[in-house]
């Protein structure tokens, strides 16, 4: 499983992949806390191409690997 993001604005980003996370209440304090330990930070420069592989986090535990290109 994978996807590509294009035309990313240069800057510093925090990445995570959460399995079946569409129902999470993102704006509520503490909801994302169980997932914090697997977040990755990265810096994107102008016209830079990067490939990142994240482990999908299902309910706070790694479920399977996903591959994403930036």
PDB file of N, CA, C, O and CB in Angstrom:
ATOM      1  N   UNK A   1       0.851  -1.168   0.000  1.00  0.00           N
ATOM      2  CA  UNK A   1       0.000   0.000   0.000  1.00  0.00           C
ATOM      3  C   UNK A   1       0.893   1.226   0.000  1.00  0.00           C
ATOM      4  O   UNK A   1       1.904   1.248   0.703  1.00  0.00           O
ATOM      5  CB  UNK A   1      -0.966   0.001   1.216  1.00  0.00           C
ATOM      6  N   UNK A   2       0.551   2.228  -0.758  1.00  0.00           N
ATOM      7  CA  UNK A   2       1.345   3.436  -0.777  1.00  0.00           C
ATOM      8  C   UNK A   2       0.609   4.560  -1.476  1.00  0.00           C
ATOM      9  O   UNK A   2      -0.441   4.358  -2.086  1.00  0.00           O
ATOM     10  CB  UNK A   2       2.671   3.182  -1.448  1.00  0.00           C
ATOM     11  N   UNK A   3       1.176   5.741  -1.376  1.00  0.00           N
ATOM     12  CA  UNK A   3       0.635   6.899  -2.062  1.00  0.00           C
ATOM     13  C   UNK A   3       1.729   7.934  -2.209  1.00  0.00           C
ATOM     14  O   UNK A   3       2.766   7.852  -1.550  1.00  0.00           O
ATOM     15  CB  UNK A   3      -0.579   7.481  -1.307  1.00  0.00           C
ATOM     16  N   UNK A   4       1.500   8.906  -3.069  1.00  0.00           N
ATOM     17  CA  UNK A   4       2.477   9.967  -3.305  1.00  0.00           C
ATOM     18  C   UNK A   4       1.827  11.314  -3.032  1.00  0.00           C
ATOM     19  O   UNK A   4       0.660  11.531  -3.358  1.00  0.00           O
ATOM     20  CB  UNK A   4       3.030   9.907  -4.757  1.00  0.00           C
ATOM     21  N   UNK A   5       2.587  12.207  -2.436  1.00  0.00           N
ATOM     22  CA  UNK A   5       2.164  13.588  -2.232  1.00  0.00           C
ATOM     23  C   UNK A   5       3.064  14.460  -3.091  1.00  0.00           C
ATOM     24  O   UNK A   5       4.284  14.297  -3.074  1.00  0.00           O
ATOM     25  CB  UNK A   5       2.231  14.005  -0.712  1.00  0.00           C
ATOM     26  N   UNK A   6       2.479  15.380  -3.838  1.00  0.00           N
ATOM     27  CA  UNK A   6       3.267  16.258  -4.704  1.00  0.00           C
ATOM     28  C   UNK A   6       3.033  17.716  -4.312  1.00  0.00           C
ATOM     29  O   UNK A   6       2.054  18.046  -3.644  1.00  0.00           O
ATOM     30  CB  UNK A   6       2.904  16.030  -6.195  1.00  0.00           C
ATOM     31  N   UNK A   7       3.948  18.574  -4.739  1.00  0.00           N
ATOM     32  CA  UNK A   7       3.860  20.013  -4.466  1.00  0.00           C
ATOM     33  C   UNK A   7       3.772  20.323  -2.977  1.00  0.00           C
ATOM     34  O   UNK A   7       2.987  21.173  -2.556  1.00  0.00           O
ATOM     35  CB  UNK A   7       2.658  20.600  -5.174  1.00  0.00           C
ATOM     36  N   UNK A   8       4.578  19.632  -2.188  1.00  0.00           N
ATOM     37  CA  UNK A   8       4.627  19.866  -0.746  1.00  0.00           C
ATOM     38  C   UNK A   8       5.401  21.157  -0.484  1.00  0.00           C
ATOM     39  O   UNK A   8       6.469  21.365  -1.059  1.00  0.00           O
ATOM     40  CB  UNK A   8       5.285  18.659  -0.001  1.00  0.00           C
ATOM     41  N   UNK A   9       4.881  22.009   0.365  1.00  0.00           N
ATOM     42  CA  UNK A   9       5.565  23.241   0.746  1.00  0.00           C
ATOM     43  C   UNK A   9       6.782  22.871   1.587  1.00  0.00           C
ATOM     44  O   UNK A   9       6.657  22.085   2.526  1.00  0.00           O
ATOM     45  CB  UNK A   9       4.609  24.206   1.529  1.00  0.00           C
ATOM     46  N   UNK A  10       7.963  23.421   1.273  1.00  0.00           N
ATOM     47  CA  UNK A  10       9.159  23.115   2.064  1.00  0.00           C
ATOM     48  C   UNK A  10       8.940  23.435   3.543  1.00  0.00           C
ATOM     49  O   UNK A  10       8.293  24.424   3.887  1.00  0.00           O
ATOM     50  CB  UNK A  10      10.367  23.898   1.531  1.00  0.00           C
ATOM     51  N   UNK A  11       9.484  22.591   4.401  1.00  0.00           N
ATOM     52  CA  UNK A  11       9.352  22.811   5.837  1.00  0.00           C
ATOM     53  C   UNK A  11       9.559  21.532   6.614  1.00  0.00           C
ATOM     54  O   UNK A  11       9.966  20.506   6.068  1.00  0.00           O
ATOM     55  CB  UNK A  11       7.996  23.396   6.161  1.00  0.00           C
ATOM     56  N   UNK A  12       9.268  21.614   7.906  1.00  0.00           N
ATOM     57  CA  UNK A  12       9.413  20.471   8.799  1.00  0.00           C
ATOM     58  C   UNK A  12       8.028  19.859   9.025  1.00  0.00           C
ATOM     59  O   UNK A  12       7.053  20.575   9.256  1.00  0.00           O
ATOM     60  CB  UNK A  12      10.077  20.891  10.160  1.00  0.00           C
ATOM     61  N   UNK A  13       7.955  18.540   8.955  1.00  0.00           N
ATOM     62  CA  UNK A  13       6.688  17.828   9.071  1.00  0.00           C
ATOM     63  C   UNK A  13       6.779  16.709  10.096  1.00  0.00           C
ATOM     64  O   UNK A  13       7.857  16.182  10.371  1.00  0.00           O
ATOM     65  CB  UNK A  13       6.269  17.266   7.719  1.00  0.00           C
ATOM     66  N   UNK A  14       5.633  16.359  10.652  1.00  0.00           N
ATOM     67  CA  UNK A  14       5.496  15.211  11.541  1.00  0.00           C
ATOM     68  C   UNK A  14       4.613  14.215  10.803  1.00  0.00           C
ATOM     69  O   UNK A  14       3.535  14.571  10.328  1.00  0.00           O
ATOM     70  CB  UNK A  14       4.888  15.613  12.957  1.00  0.00           C
ATOM     71  N   UNK A  15       5.069  12.959  10.707  1.00  0.00           N
ATOM     72  CA  UNK A  15       4.354  11.932   9.949  1.00  0.00           C
ATOM     73  C   UNK A  15       3.898  10.802  10.855  1.00  0.00           C
ATOM     74  O   UNK A  15       4.596  10.415  11.792  1.00  0.00           O
ATOM     75  CB  UNK A  15       5.236  11.381   8.830  1.00  0.00           C
ATOM     76  N   UNK A  16       2.731  10.289  10.566  1.00  0.00           N
ATOM     77  CA  UNK A  16       2.249   9.084  11.230  1.00  0.00           C
ATOM     78  C   UNK A  16       1.247   8.399  10.308  1.00  0.00           C
ATOM     79  O   UNK A  16       0.682   9.038   9.421  1.00  0.00           O
ATOM     80  CB  UNK A  16       1.605   9.416  12.617  1.00  0.00           C
ATOM     81  N   UNK A  17       1.030   7.134  10.509  1.00  0.00           N
ATOM     82  CA  UNK A  17       0.021   6.375   9.766  1.00  0.00           C
ATOM     83  C   UNK A  17      -0.808   5.615  10.794  1.00  0.00           C
ATOM     84  O   UNK A  17      -0.276   4.832  11.581  1.00  0.00           O
ATOM     85  CB  UNK A  17       0.679   5.392   8.708  1.00  0.00           C
ATOM     86  N   UNK A  18      -2.108   5.853  10.779  1.00  0.00           N
ATOM     87  CA  UNK A  18      -3.005   5.231  11.752  1.00  0.00           C
ATOM     88  C   UNK A  18      -4.025   4.393  10.995  1.00  0.00           C
ATOM     89  O   UNK A  18      -4.736   4.898  10.126  1.00  0.00           O
ATOM     90  CB  UNK A  18      -3.713   6.305  12.647  1.00  0.00           C
ATOM     91  N   UNK A  19      -4.090   3.128  11.326  1.00  0.00           N
ATOM     92  CA  UNK A  19      -5.040   2.230  10.674  1.00  0.00           C
ATOM     93  C   UNK A  19      -6.456   2.529  11.157  1.00  0.00           C
ATOM     94  O   UNK A  19      -6.705   2.623  12.359  1.00  0.00           O
ATOM     95  CB  UNK A  19      -4.676   0.752  10.950  1.00  0.00           C
ATOM     96  N   UNK A  20      -7.380   2.679  10.209  1.00  0.00           N
ATOM     97  CA  UNK A  20      -8.791   2.938  10.520  1.00  0.00           C
ATOM     98  C   UNK A  20      -8.958   4.121  11.470  1.00  0.00           C
ATOM     99  O   UNK A  20      -9.721   4.040  12.433  1.00  0.00           O
ATOM    100  CB  UNK A  20      -9.431   1.695  11.129  1.00  0.00           C
ATOM    101  N   UNK A  21      -8.254   5.211  11.204  1.00  0.00           N
ATOM    102  CA  UNK A  21      -8.300   6.380  12.081  1.00  0.00           C
ATOM    103  C   UNK A  21      -9.337   7.422  11.712  1.00  0.00           C
ATOM    104  O   UNK A  21      -9.383   8.486  12.330  1.00  0.00           O
ATOM    105  CB  UNK A  21      -6.981   7.021  12.099  1.00  0.00           C
ATOM    106  N   UNK A  22     -10.166   7.145  10.726  1.00  0.00           N
ATOM    107  CA  UNK A  22     -11.137   8.142  10.269  1.00  0.00           C
ATOM    108  C   UNK A  22     -12.157   8.498  11.339  1.00  0.00           C
ATOM    109  O   UNK A  22     -12.714   9.595  11.307  1.00  0.00           O
ATOM    110  CB  UNK A  22     -11.855   7.640   9.041  1.00  0.00           C
ATOM    111  N   UNK A  23     -12.410   7.625  12.261  1.00  0.00           N
ATOM    112  CA  UNK A  23     -13.412   7.886  13.297  1.00  0.00           C
ATOM    113  C   UNK A  23     -12.831   8.584  14.527  1.00  0.00           C
ATOM    114  O   UNK A  23     -13.576   8.950  15.436  1.00  0.00           O
ATOM    115  CB  UNK A  23     -14.061   6.587  13.717  1.00  0.00           C
ATOM    116  N   UNK A  24     -11.505   8.773  14.567  1.00  0.00           N
ATOM    117  CA  UNK A  24     -10.883   9.435  15.718  1.00  0.00           C
ATOM    118  C   UNK A  24     -11.303  10.900  15.788  1.00  0.00           C
ATOM    119  O   UNK A  24     -11.460  11.559  14.761  1.00  0.00           O
ATOM    120  CB  UNK A  24      -9.349   9.326  15.641  1.00  0.00           C
ATOM    121  N   UNK A  25     -11.478  11.391  16.984  1.00  0.00           N
ATOM    122  CA  UNK A  25     -11.812  12.797  17.219  1.00  0.00           C
ATOM    123  C   UNK A  25     -10.506  13.576  17.362  1.00  0.00           C
ATOM    124  O   UNK A  25     -10.075  13.862  18.479  1.00  0.00           O
ATOM    125  CB  UNK A  25     -12.718  12.968  18.496  1.00  0.00           C
ATOM    126  N   UNK A  26      -9.872  13.923  16.234  1.00  0.00           N
ATOM    127  CA  UNK A  26      -8.538  14.519  16.193  1.00  0.00           C
ATOM    128  C   UNK A  26      -8.398  15.753  17.073  1.00  0.00           C
ATOM    129  O   UNK A  26      -7.341  15.963  17.666  1.00  0.00           O
ATOM    130  CB  UNK A  26      -8.191  14.878  14.784  1.00  0.00           C
ATOM    131  N   UNK A  27      -9.435  16.569  17.170  1.00  0.00           N
ATOM    132  CA  UNK A  27      -9.350  17.842  17.894  1.00  0.00           C
ATOM    133  C   UNK A  27      -9.426  17.672  19.411  1.00  0.00           C
ATOM    134  O   UNK A  27      -9.098  18.599  20.151  1.00  0.00           O
ATOM    135  CB  UNK A  27     -10.459  18.764  17.439  1.00  0.00           C
ATOM    136  N   UNK A  28      -9.849  16.514  19.876  1.00  0.00           N
ATOM    137  CA  UNK A  28      -9.976  16.300  21.321  1.00  0.00           C
ATOM    138  C   UNK A  28      -8.618  16.014  21.947  1.00  0.00           C
ATOM    139  O   UNK A  28      -7.837  15.210  21.439  1.00  0.00           O
ATOM    140  CB  UNK A  28     -10.945  15.142  21.612  1.00  0.00           C
ATOM    141  N   UNK A  29      -8.355  16.688  23.055  1.00  0.00           N
ATOM    142  CA  UNK A  29      -7.081  16.540  23.758  1.00  0.00           C
ATOM    143  C   UNK A  29      -6.847  15.087  24.164  1.00  0.00           C
ATOM    144  O   UNK A  29      -7.740  14.438  24.709  1.00  0.00           O
ATOM    145  CB  UNK A  29      -7.044  17.448  24.996  1.00  0.00           C
ATOM    146  N   UNK A  30      -5.661  14.586  23.901  1.00  0.00           N
ATOM    147  CA  UNK A  30      -5.266  13.251  24.320  1.00  0.00           C
ATOM    148  C   UNK A  30      -5.603  12.129  23.359  1.00  0.00           C
ATOM    149  O   UNK A  30      -5.127  11.009  23.541  1.00  0.00           O
ATOM    150  CB  UNK A  30      -5.882  12.959  25.599  1.00  0.00           C
ATOM    151  N   UNK A  31      -6.413  12.394  22.336  1.00  0.00           N
ATOM    152  CA  UNK A  31      -6.828  11.331  21.418  1.00  0.00           C
ATOM    153  C   UNK A  31      -5.634  10.737  20.666  1.00  0.00           C
ATOM    154  O   UNK A  31      -5.576   9.524  20.462  1.00  0.00           O
ATOM    155  CB  UNK A  31      -7.858  11.869  20.420  1.00  0.00           C
ATOM    156  N   UNK A  32      -4.693  11.568  20.257  1.00  0.00           N
ATOM    157  CA  UNK A  32      -3.545  11.086  19.484  1.00  0.00           C
ATOM    158  C   UNK A  32      -2.377  10.640  20.354  1.00  0.00           C
ATOM    159  O   UNK A  32      -1.382  10.131  19.837  1.00  0.00           O
ATOM    160  CB  UNK A  32      -3.079  12.160  18.545  1.00  0.00           C
ATOM    161  N   UNK A  33      -2.485  10.821  21.651  1.00  0.00           N
ATOM    162  CA  UNK A  33      -1.378  10.496  22.558  1.00  0.00           C
ATOM    163  C   UNK A  33      -0.870   9.056  22.413  1.00  0.00           C
ATOM    164  O   UNK A  33       0.345   8.862  22.426  1.00  0.00           O
ATOM    165  CB  UNK A  33      -1.813  10.727  23.984  1.00  0.00           C
ATOM    166  N   UNK A  34      -1.726   8.037  22.275  1.00  0.00           N
ATOM    167  CA  UNK A  34      -1.215   6.666  22.129  1.00  0.00           C
ATOM    168  C   UNK A  34      -0.354   6.465  20.876  1.00  0.00           C
ATOM    169  O   UNK A  34       0.410   5.504  20.798  1.00  0.00           O
ATOM    170  CB  UNK A  34      -2.375   5.695  22.095  1.00  0.00           C
ATOM    171  N   UNK A  35      -0.475   7.359  19.906  1.00  0.00           N
ATOM    172  CA  UNK A  35       0.244   7.213  18.643  1.00  0.00           C
ATOM    173  C   UNK A  35       1.555   7.997  18.608  1.00  0.00           C
ATOM    174  O   UNK A  35       2.346   7.821  17.681  1.00  0.00           O
ATOM    175  CB  UNK A  35      -0.637   7.657  17.505  1.00  0.00           C
ATOM    176  N   UNK A  36       1.800   8.847  19.586  1.00  0.00           N
ATOM    177  CA  UNK A  36       2.965   9.737  19.575  1.00  0.00           C
ATOM    178  C   UNK A  36       4.290   9.008  19.451  1.00  0.00           C
ATOM    179  O   UNK A  36       5.198   9.512  18.791  1.00  0.00           O
ATOM    180  CB  UNK A  36       2.980  10.562  20.818  1.00  0.00           C
ATOM    181  N   UNK A  37       4.430   7.860  20.049  1.00  0.00           N
ATOM    182  CA  UNK A  37       5.727   7.169  20.062  1.00  0.00           C
ATOM    183  C   UNK A  37       6.175   6.723  18.674  1.00  0.00           C
ATOM    184  O   UNK A  37       7.356   6.438  18.475  1.00  0.00           O
ATOM    185  CB  UNK A  37       5.660   5.966  20.977  1.00  0.00           C
ATOM    186  N   UNK A  38       5.266   6.656  17.720  1.00  0.00           N
ATOM    187  CA  UNK A  38       5.627   6.213  16.370  1.00  0.00           C
ATOM    188  C   UNK A  38       5.702   7.353  15.362  1.00  0.00           C
ATOM    189  O   UNK A  38       5.937   7.114  14.178  1.00  0.00           O
ATOM    190  CB  UNK A  38       4.634   5.192  15.889  1.00  0.00           C
ATOM    191  N   UNK A  39       5.506   8.580  15.813  1.00  0.00           N
ATOM    192  CA  UNK A  39       5.590   9.707  14.888  1.00  0.00           C
ATOM    193  C   UNK A  39       7.018   9.887  14.422  1.00  0.00           C
ATOM    194  O   UNK A  39       7.958   9.674  15.188  1.00  0.00           O
ATOM    195  CB  UNK A  39       5.074  10.997  15.544  1.00  0.00           C
ATOM    196  N   UNK A  40       7.188  10.279  13.168  1.00  0.00           N
ATOM    197  CA  UNK A  40       8.506  10.579  12.599  1.00  0.00           C
ATOM    198  C   UNK A  40       8.511  12.032  12.147  1.00  0.00           C
ATOM    199  O   UNK A  40       7.521  12.522  11.604  1.00  0.00           O
ATOM    200  CB  UNK A  40       8.849   9.619  11.406  1.00  0.00           C
ATOM    201  N   UNK A  41       9.619  12.715  12.369  1.00  0.00           N
ATOM    202  CA  UNK A  41       9.750  14.074  11.855  1.00  0.00           C
ATOM    203  C   UNK A  41      10.650  14.042  10.627  1.00  0.00           C
ATOM    204  O   UNK A  41      11.542  13.202  10.513  1.00  0.00           O
ATOM    205  CB  UNK A  41      10.319  15.039  12.943  1.00  0.00           C
ATOM    206  N   UNK A  42      10.402  14.966   9.720  1.00  0.00           N
ATOM    207  CA  UNK A  42      11.254  15.075   8.539  1.00  0.00           C
ATOM    208  C   UNK A  42      11.213  16.497   8.014  1.00  0.00           C
ATOM    209  O   UNK A  42      10.254  17.236   8.236  1.00  0.00           O
ATOM    210  CB  UNK A  42      10.816  14.079   7.443  1.00  0.00           C
ATOM    211  N   UNK A  43      12.263  16.856   7.322  1.00  0.00           N
ATOM    212  CA  UNK A  43      12.386  18.174   6.700  1.00  0.00           C
ATOM    213  C   UNK A  43      12.314  17.986   5.189  1.00  0.00           C
ATOM    214  O   UNK A  43      12.982  17.115   4.633  1.00  0.00           O
ATOM    215  CB  UNK A  43      13.723  18.888   7.121  1.00  0.00           C
ATOM    216  N   UNK A  44      11.502  18.805   4.529  1.00  0.00           N
ATOM    217  CA  UNK A  44      11.378  18.764   3.080  1.00  0.00           C
ATOM    218  C   UNK A  44      11.934  20.073   2.520  1.00  0.00           C
ATOM    219  O   UNK A  44      11.483  21.153   2.900  1.00  0.00           O
ATOM    220  CB  UNK A  44       9.889  18.543   2.640  1.00  0.00           C
ATOM    221  N   UNK A  45      12.912  19.976   1.618  1.00  0.00           N
ATOM    222  CA  UNK A  45      13.477  21.150   0.954  1.00  0.00           C
ATOM    223  C   UNK A  45      12.757  21.372  -0.380  1.00  0.00           C
ATOM    224  O   UNK A  45      12.052  20.488  -0.866  1.00  0.00           O
ATOM    225  CB  UNK A  45      15.014  20.980   0.733  1.00  0.00           C
ATOM    226  N   UNK A  46      12.936  22.524  -0.950  1.00  0.00           N
ATOM    227  CA  UNK A  46      12.338  22.853  -2.237  1.00  0.00           C
ATOM    228  C   UNK A  46      12.784  21.848  -3.302  1.00  0.00           C
ATOM    229  O   UNK A  46      13.975  21.562  -3.426  1.00  0.00           O
ATOM    230  CB  UNK A  46      12.715  24.290  -2.658  1.00  0.00           C
ATOM    231  N   UNK A  47      11.838  21.317  -4.064  1.00  0.00           N
ATOM    232  CA  UNK A  47      12.090  20.354  -5.151  1.00  0.00           C
ATOM    233  C   UNK A  47      12.734  19.052  -4.692  1.00  0.00           C
ATOM    234  O   UNK A  47      13.332  18.347  -5.504  1.00  0.00           O
ATOM    235  CB  UNK A  47      12.967  20.986  -6.187  1.00  0.00           C
ATOM    236  N   UNK A  48      12.628  18.724  -3.428  1.00  0.00           N
ATOM    237  CA  UNK A  48      13.221  17.495  -2.903  1.00  0.00           C
ATOM    238  C   UNK A  48      12.252  16.327  -3.059  1.00  0.00           C
ATOM    239  O   UNK A  48      11.041  16.489  -2.910  1.00  0.00           O
ATOM    240  CB  UNK A  48      13.613  17.672  -1.423  1.00  0.00           C
ATOM    241  N   UNK A  49      12.792  15.160  -3.357  1.00  0.00           N
ATOM    242  CA  UNK A  49      12.002  13.935  -3.444  1.00  0.00           C
ATOM    243  C   UNK A  49      12.500  13.000  -2.353  1.00  0.00           C
ATOM    244  O   UNK A  49      13.699  12.739  -2.249  1.00  0.00           O
ATOM    245  CB  UNK A  49      12.110  13.268  -4.869  1.00  0.00           C
ATOM    246  N   UNK A  50      11.576  12.496  -1.540  1.00  0.00           N
ATOM    247  CA  UNK A  50      11.931  11.557  -0.474  1.00  0.00           C
ATOM    248  C   UNK A  50      10.963  10.390  -0.501  1.00  0.00           C
ATOM    249  O   UNK A  50       9.803  10.533  -0.888  1.00  0.00           O
ATOM    250  CB  UNK A  50      11.915  12.251   0.916  1.00  0.00           C
ATOM    251  N   UNK A  51      11.453   9.243  -0.088  1.00  0.00           N
ATOM    252  CA  UNK A  51      10.600   8.071   0.092  1.00  0.00           C
ATOM    253  C   UNK A  51      10.634   7.732   1.575  1.00  0.00           C
ATOM    254  O   UNK A  51      11.704   7.617   2.173  1.00  0.00           O
ATOM    255  CB  UNK A  51      11.074   6.848  -0.799  1.00  0.00           C
ATOM    256  N   UNK A  52       9.460   7.575   2.157  1.00  0.00           N
ATOM    257  CA  UNK A  52       9.341   7.311   3.588  1.00  0.00           C
ATOM    258  C   UNK A  52       8.492   6.068   3.779  1.00  0.00           C
ATOM    259  O   UNK A  52       7.468   5.907   3.116  1.00  0.00           O
ATOM    260  CB  UNK A  52       8.725   8.527   4.341  1.00  0.00           C
ATOM    261  N   UNK A  53       8.901   5.201   4.665  1.00  0.00           N
ATOM    262  CA  UNK A  53       8.104   4.032   5.029  1.00  0.00           C
ATOM    263  C   UNK A  53       7.685   4.183   6.480  1.00  0.00           C
ATOM    264  O   UNK A  53       8.522   4.361   7.365  1.00  0.00           O
ATOM    265  CB  UNK A  53       8.898   2.702   4.807  1.00  0.00           C
ATOM    266  N   UNK A  54       6.389   4.110   6.715  1.00  0.00           N
ATOM    267  CA  UNK A  54       5.834   4.221   8.061  1.00  0.00           C
ATOM    268  C   UNK A  54       5.167   2.917   8.450  1.00  0.00           C
ATOM    269  O   UNK A  54       4.621   2.215   7.599  1.00  0.00           O
ATOM    270  CB  UNK A  54       4.832   5.387   8.151  1.00  0.00           C
ATOM    271  N   UNK A  55       5.208   2.592   9.720  1.00  0.00           N
ATOM    272  CA  UNK A  55       4.421   1.471  10.227  1.00  0.00           C
ATOM    273  C   UNK A  55       3.041   2.005  10.574  1.00  0.00           C
ATOM    274  O   UNK A  55       2.914   3.020  11.260  1.00  0.00           O
ATOM    275  CB  UNK A  55       5.104   0.793  11.474  1.00  0.00           C
ATOM    276  N   UNK A  56       2.016   1.326  10.104  1.00  0.00           N
ATOM    277  CA  UNK A  56       0.653   1.738  10.401  1.00  0.00           C
ATOM    278  C   UNK A  56       0.338   1.364  11.829  1.00  0.00           C
ATOM    279  O   UNK A  56       0.584   0.236  12.258  1.00  0.00           O
ATOM    280  CB  UNK A  56      -0.359   1.094   9.425  1.00  0.00           C
ATOM    281  N   UNK A  57      -0.207   2.315  12.564  1.00  0.00           N
ATOM    282  CA  UNK A  57      -0.498   2.139  13.977  1.00  0.00           C
ATOM    283  C   UNK A  57      -1.998   1.914  14.149  1.00  0.00           C
ATOM    284  O   UNK A  57      -2.793   2.824  13.911  1.00  0.00           O
ATOM    285  CB  UNK A  57      -0.020   3.366  14.802  1.00  0.00           C
ATOM    286  N   UNK A  58      -2.385   0.719  14.557  1.00  0.00           N
ATOM    287  CA  UNK A  58      -3.778   0.412  14.805  1.00  0.00           C
ATOM    288  C   UNK A  58      -4.027   0.357  16.301  1.00  0.00           C
ATOM    289  O   UNK A  58      -3.518  -0.539  16.975  1.00  0.00           O
ATOM    290  CB  UNK A  58      -4.174  -0.910  14.137  1.00  0.00           C
ATOM    291  N   UNK A  59      -4.787   1.281  16.827  1.00  0.00           N
ATOM    292  CA  UNK A  59      -5.105   1.359  18.258  1.00  0.00           C
ATOM    293  C   UNK A  59      -3.847   1.376  19.116  1.00  0.00           C
ATOM    294  O   UNK A  59      -3.801   0.751  20.175  1.00  0.00           O
ATOM    295  CB  UNK A  59      -5.990   0.186  18.668  1.00  0.00           C
ATOM    296  N   UNK A  60      -2.833   2.093  18.656  1.00  0.00           N
ATOM    297  CA  UNK A  60      -1.619   2.250  19.448  1.00  0.00           C
ATOM    298  C   UNK A  60      -0.574   1.174  19.249  1.00  0.00           C
ATOM    299  O   UNK A  60       0.469   1.213  19.901  1.00  0.00           O
ATOM    300  CB  UNK A  60      -1.973   2.298  20.862  1.00  0.00           C
ATOM    301  N   UNK A  61      -0.818   0.200  18.359  1.00  0.00           N
ATOM    302  CA  UNK A  61       0.174  -0.851  18.112  1.00  0.00           C
ATOM    303  C   UNK A  61       0.434  -0.965  16.623  1.00  0.00           C
ATOM    304  O   UNK A  61      -0.464  -0.720  15.818  1.00  0.00           O
ATOM    305  CB  UNK A  61      -0.298  -2.210  18.683  1.00  0.00           C
ATOM    306  N   UNK A  62       1.645  -1.332  16.248  1.00  0.00           N
ATOM    307  CA  UNK A  62       1.989  -1.463  14.832  1.00  0.00           C
ATOM    308  C   UNK A  62       1.223  -2.628  14.228  1.00  0.00           C
ATOM    309  O   UNK A  62       1.235  -3.734  14.770  1.00  0.00           O
ATOM    310  CB  UNK A  62       3.514  -1.660  14.647  1.00  0.00           C
ATOM    311  N   UNK A  63       0.566  -2.385  13.119  1.00  0.00           N
ATOM    312  CA  UNK A  63      -0.240  -3.423  12.495  1.00  0.00           C
ATOM    313  C   UNK A  63       0.421  -3.977  11.235  1.00  0.00           C
ATOM    314  O   UNK A  63       0.543  -5.193  11.086  1.00  0.00           O
ATOM    315  CB  UNK A  63      -1.616  -2.881  12.162  1.00  0.00           C
ATOM    316  N   UNK A  64       0.845  -3.105  10.333  1.00  0.00           N
ATOM    317  CA  UNK A  64       1.511  -3.528   9.105  1.00  0.00           C
ATOM    318  C   UNK A  64       2.277  -2.336   8.556  1.00  0.00           C
ATOM    319  O   UNK A  64       2.098  -1.212   9.024  1.00  0.00           O
ATOM    320  CB  UNK A  64       0.486  -4.076   8.053  1.00  0.00           C
ATOM    321  N   UNK A  65       3.117  -2.570   7.582  1.00  0.00           N
ATOM    322  CA  UNK A  65       3.941  -1.484   7.037  1.00  0.00           C
ATOM    323  C   UNK A  65       3.268  -0.863   5.826  1.00  0.00           C
ATOM    324  O   UNK A  65       2.596  -1.553   5.059  1.00  0.00           O
ATOM    325  CB  UNK A  65       5.343  -1.998   6.659  1.00  0.00           C
ATOM    326  N   UNK A  66       3.451   0.440   5.654  1.00  0.00           N
ATOM    327  CA  UNK A  66       2.965   1.163   4.486  1.00  0.00           C
ATOM    328  C   UNK A  66       4.109   1.976   3.910  1.00  0.00           C
ATOM    329  O   UNK A  66       5.011   2.376   4.645  1.00  0.00           O
ATOM    330  CB  UNK A  66       1.761   2.076   4.846  1.00  0.00           C
ATOM    331  N   UNK A  67       4.090   2.224   2.625  1.00  0.00           N
ATOM    332  CA  UNK A  67       5.160   2.980   1.983  1.00  0.00           C
ATOM    333  C   UNK A  67       4.577   4.233   1.356  1.00  0.00           C
ATOM    334  O   UNK A  67       3.589   4.166   0.625  1.00  0.00           O
ATOM    335  CB  UNK A  67       5.889   2.122   0.919  1.00  0.00           C
ATOM    336  N   UNK A  68       5.184   5.372   1.638  1.00  0.00           N
ATOM    337  CA  UNK A  68       4.694   6.650   1.141  1.00  0.00           C
ATOM    338  C   UNK A  68       5.846   7.435   0.532  1.00  0.00           C
ATOM    339  O   UNK A  68       6.953   7.423   1.070  1.00  0.00           O
ATOM    340  CB  UNK A  68       4.018   7.460   2.270  1.00  0.00           C
ATOM    341  N   UNK A  69       5.601   8.117  -0.579  1.00  0.00           N
ATOM    342  CA  UNK A  69       6.631   8.932  -1.234  1.00  0.00           C
ATOM    343  C   UNK A  69       6.257  10.399  -1.104  1.00  0.00           C
ATOM    344  O   UNK A  69       5.093  10.768  -1.260  1.00  0.00           O
ATOM    345  CB  UNK A  69       6.798   8.537  -2.735  1.00  0.00           C
ATOM    346  N   UNK A  70       7.251  11.234  -0.818  1.00  0.00           N
ATOM    347  CA  UNK A  70       7.041  12.678  -0.711  1.00  0.00           C
ATOM    348  C   UNK A  70       7.948  13.370  -1.688  1.00  0.00           C
ATOM    349  O   UNK A  70       7.942  14.598  -1.774  1.00  0.00           O
ATOM    350  CB  UNK A  70       7.296  13.187   0.727  1.00  0.00           C
TER     351      UNK A  70
END
